[in-house]
Amino acid sequence: MNVDKWFRFYKLDADGRRCMAQQTYEPLISPDGKIFCKNYNINNKYQKAETANRPLYTEHTVNWFWENEVNNILKFQGSKYAPEIIDIDYSSKKIFLKWYKETCNEIIYSGRNLNEVCLDWQDQIKNIMVDLHSKGVYKLTMYPHCHYIDDNANMRSIDWYGCVPVTNPYIPGAVMDSIIHPTARFRLDETGGINTDGNYNLEIMFRNSMQHHVMWGKHSMEFVYKEIFKHEQT
């Protein structure tokens, strides 16, 4: 599928300004808004154009996240919240998904009311995160720009590169360092830094994200945290 004339996707920040959605792949949308492409070619212009000096953004790093994305997106294809795959082009490292023109991020930060698009959105995001955890996965990409609403008011999730096993929530330091934005560097510092095996413990990042950092407008994800870790509460 030729994507030369496709548009790059940029999320909205809290002030409604366009900015990069993530530091991992190039997100592209077809001219008719019906197909989303995740381009994991290391020479993609989205990542290279914005921050040209990224020595850690190597082919090894991109391949690591590509493989994690593909493995998890296929693993959860039977789930209601999984994206609808049109094609996976392994040779060019592109994934094509059925698209619905916008993410929850654009609804929230353009000043619209997500409740009017999806009345039970809080229940849906909670059910997604709880189900993933019950199946042994921490999905750190729990932001509004990682979710969208289909034509049946059903929430679906993208950015499966951000998954780690509950029983082994570690990721190589160099790999994680390569995709963290400087403004979010403190999120890795909160994990205690790289351990003696050269890895970050992303369970700590997952917990802190839900309690403090990931916002859906004025709503944190603490209500989801309380459901997932309710066995720890007294």
C-alpha positions in Angstrom: 0.0 0.0 0.0 1.5 3.3 -1.1 1.5 5.9 1.7 3.4 8.7 0.0 0.5 11.1 0.1 -0.8 10.1 3.6 -1.0 12.6 6.4 1.1 12.3 9.6 -0.9 12.1 12.8 -0.2 14.6 15.6 -2.0 14.5 18.9 -3.2 17.6 20.8 -1.5 18.7 24.0 -3.4 20.0 27.0 -3.5 23.4 25.4 -4.9 22.1 22.1 -1.6 22.4 20.2 -0.5 19.8 17.8 2.6 17.8 18.9 4.2 14.4 18.3 2.1 11.4 19.5 5.0 9.2 20.5 8.8 8.7 19.8 8.6 5.2 18.4 7.1 5.0 14.8 5.5 7.2 12.1 1.7 7.4 12.4 0.0 8.0 9.1 -3.6 8.5 8.1 -5.0 7.9 4.6 -6.5 10.9 2.8 -10.0 9.6 3.3 -9.4 9.1 7.1 -10.3 5.4 6.9 -6.9 3.7 7.4 -4.2 4.2 10.0 -0.7 3.1 9.2 2.0 2.4 11.8 5.3 2.8 9.9 8.3 1.2 11.7 10.8 2.0 9.0 13.8 3.5 10.8 14.1 6.2 8.2 10.6 7.5 8.6 10.4 11.3 8.4 8.1 11.7 11.4 10.8 10.7 14.0 13.8 11.9 12.0 12.4 15.3 11.1 11.4 16.3 14.6 14.6 15.4 16.5 17.4 14.7 14.1 19.9 14.0 16.8 18.7 10.8 18.3 21.8 8.5 18.6 19.8 5.9 20.5 17.1 5.6 17.9 18.8 2.7 16.1 17.6 -0.1 13.9 17.9 -2.5 16.9 15.6 -0.3 18.9 13.0 0.1 16.2 13.0 -3.6 15.5 12.5 -4.3 19.2 9.4 -2.2 19.3 8.1 -3.5 16.0 8.3 -7.0 17.2 6.6 -6.1 20.5 3.9 -4.3 18.6 3.2 -7.2 16.2 3.3 -9.9 18.9 0.8 -8.1 21.1 -1.5 -6.8 18.4 -1.9 -10.3 17.1 -2.1 -11.8 20.6 -5.2 -9.7 21.4 -6.9 -9.8 18.0 -9.8 -11.7 19.5 -10.6 -8.9 22.0 -13.4 -6.4 21.5 -10.9 -3.5 22.1 -8.3 -4.7 19.6 -7.9 -2.7 16.4 -9.2 -4.1 13.1 -6.1 -5.2 11.1 -6.3 -4.6 7.4 -2.7 -5.8 6.6 0.7 -6.3 8.2 3.5 -5.7 5.7 6.5 -7.4 7.3 8.9 -6.5 4.6 8.4 -2.7 5.0 7.4 -2.9 8.7 4.0 -1.3 8.3 0.7 -2.1 10.0 -2.5 -1.0 8.5 -5.7 -0.6 10.6 -9.3 0.4 10.0 -9.6 4.0 11.2 -12.4 6.2 12.5 -10.7 9.6 11.8 -9.8 10.6 15.3 -8.6 9.5 18.7 -10.0 10.2 22.1 -7.2 12.7 22.5 -8.6 15.0 19.7 -12.1 14.8 21.2 -11.0 15.7 24.7 -8.4 18.4 23.9 -10.4 20.1 21.1 -12.9 21.1 23.8 -15.5 18.5 23.0 -17.2 16.2 25.5 -16.1 12.6 25.3 -19.3 11.6 27.2 -21.3 12.8 24.2 -19.4 10.4 21.9 -19.0 7.5 24.3 -21.1 7.7 27.4 -19.4 4.8 29.2 -15.9 5.6 28.1 -14.6 5.4 31.7 -16.0 1.9 32.1 -14.6 0.9 28.8 -11.0 2.1 29.5 -11.2 0.4 32.9 -12.4 -2.8 31.4 -9.6 -2.7 28.8 -6.8 -2.2 31.3 -8.3 -4.8 33.8 -8.7 -7.4 31.1 -5.1 -6.9 29.9 -3.8 -7.2 33.4 -5.8 -10.4 33.9 -4.2 -11.8 30.8 -0.8 -11.0 32.1 0.0 -7.7 30.4 0.8 -4.1 31.6 0.0 -1.8 28.7 1.7 1.5 29.4 0.2 3.2 26.4 -3.0 4.0 28.1 -3.3 7.6 27.0 -6.3 9.2 25.1 -4.3 9.3 21.8 -3.8 5.5 22.1 -7.6 4.9 22.0 -10.4 5.7 19.6 -14.1 5.1 19.3 -15.5 3.0 16.5 -18.9 3.5 14.8 -20.6 1.4 17.4 -19.3 3.5 20.4 -16.8 0.8 21.2 -13.4 1.8 22.4 -10.4 0.3 20.7 -6.7 0.5 21.7 -3.5 1.0 19.6 0.2 1.4 20.4 0.8 -2.2 21.5 4.5 -1.6 21.4 4.1 -0.4 25.0 3.3 -3.8 26.6 5.3 -5.8 29.1 4.5 -9.0 30.8 3.2 -8.7 34.4 5.6 -11.5 35.4 8.6 -9.9 33.7 8.0 -6.2 33.4 11.5 -5.2 32.4 12.8 -3.5 29.3 16.4 -2.8 28.3 17.6 0.6 29.4 19.0 1.6 26.0 15.7 0.6 24.3 13.5 2.6 26.7 15.9 5.6 26.7 15.6 5.9 23.0 11.9 6.6 22.9 11.4 8.7 26.1 10.8 12.4 25.4 13.1 14.7 27.5 10.0 16.2 29.2 9.1 12.7 30.4 12.6 11.7 31.5 11.5 11.9 35.1 9.1 9.1 34.6 12.0 6.7 34.1 13.9 8.2 37.0 10.8 7.4 39.2 11.4 3.7 38.5 14.7 3.9 40.4 16.7 3.9 37.2 18.4 1.0 35.4 18.9 -2.0 37.6 22.0 -4.2 37.7 20.8 -6.2 34.7 20.6 -3.1 32.6 16.8 -2.9 32.6 14.0 -0.6 33.8 11.2 -2.0 35.9 8.1 -0.8 34.1 5.7 -2.1 36.7 6.7 0.9 38.7 6.2 3.2 35.7 2.8 1.6 35.1 1.6 2.2 38.7 2.9 5.8 38.8 1.3 6.5 35.4 -2.1 5.4 36.6 -2.0 7.2 39.9 -0.3 10.5 38.8 0.6 11.1 35.2 -1.9 9.8 32.6 -4.8 12.2 32.2 -8.0 11.9 30.2 -8.9 15.6 30.4 -9.4 16.3 34.1 -9.6 12.5 34.9 -6.6 10.5 36.1 -6.5 6.8 35.8 -6.5 6.2 39.5 -10.0 4.7 39.4 -8.5 2.0 37.1 -5.5 1.6 39.4 -7.8 0.9 42.4 -9.6 -1.8 40.4 -6.5 -3.6 39.2 -4.7 -3.5 42.5 -7.7 -3.7 44.8 -6.2 -6.8 46.5 -3.5 -4.5 47.9 -5.9 -2.1 49.5 -7.1 -2.4 53.1 
